[in-house]
Amino acid sequence: MEKEKYSTIYEAPYGMVIGELKKEMTKEDAVALGQKYCEEHGFKYKGTYSGGEAVAVLQNLIEKHRTTNLH
């Protein structure tokens, strides 16, 4: 499997966060690490993404959250 840099998006009490994983790893390992981190710290796991993909997904999540809370 190909290794690359990943970021995990999670929701903390202070807002949505992109946590960049330090090492290059497989997607499977990155997802497992992100989920474990969230579980250990009581955060709501939103997903693990590569490269700039995480920023686009976070923007979508924030926009969806805003429109949901307006109604």
N, C-alpha and C positions, 0 to 999 in steps of 0.2 A: 504494500500500500504506500501511496505517496504521502510524504510528510510536508506540512506547511504550518504557517502561523494562523491561529484561530483566536476569536474573541467570544466571550460568553455574555449574553445580555440577561440581566436579572433585575427584579424590582425589589428595592430596599425601602425601609421606612422613609428615607429622604428622597426617593425618586428612582427613576430608571438609570441603570448603570451599564456601561460596556467595560467588562474586565478583560484586558488582553492577556492571554496566556503566554508565559515567558518563552517556552521552548517550542520548536517545531515538533508536531506530532501528527498522528493519523486523526482523521475526523472522529472515528470511534473513540479513541482515547481522549480527545478534546471534549466530546460530549459527556463522557463518563466523569471527567475531572470537573467540568462545569456544574454538572448535576450534584456531585458530591459536595462541592464548595457551597452551593446554595443550601443544600440540606443541612450541612453543619452550622451554617450561620443564620438559618431561618429566613432566607431570601426566597422569592418566588422566581423559579427558573423560567426564562422566556425562550432560550435557544442558544445554539453555538454556531458561529458563522465564520467564514474565511474572509481575509482582506477587508476591503471597503464595504463588503456586503453587510457587515454588522451595523454600520452607520445608516445605511438605507433602511434596514429593518427597524432600527431604533426610531428613526424619523416616522415611519409608518405606525409603529406602536404608539408613539406620543400623539400623533394626529388622531388616531382611532380613539385614544383615551379622551382627548379634548372633545371630540364630536359626541362621544357617548355621554359625557358629563354635562353637555350643554342642554340636553333634552330633559 
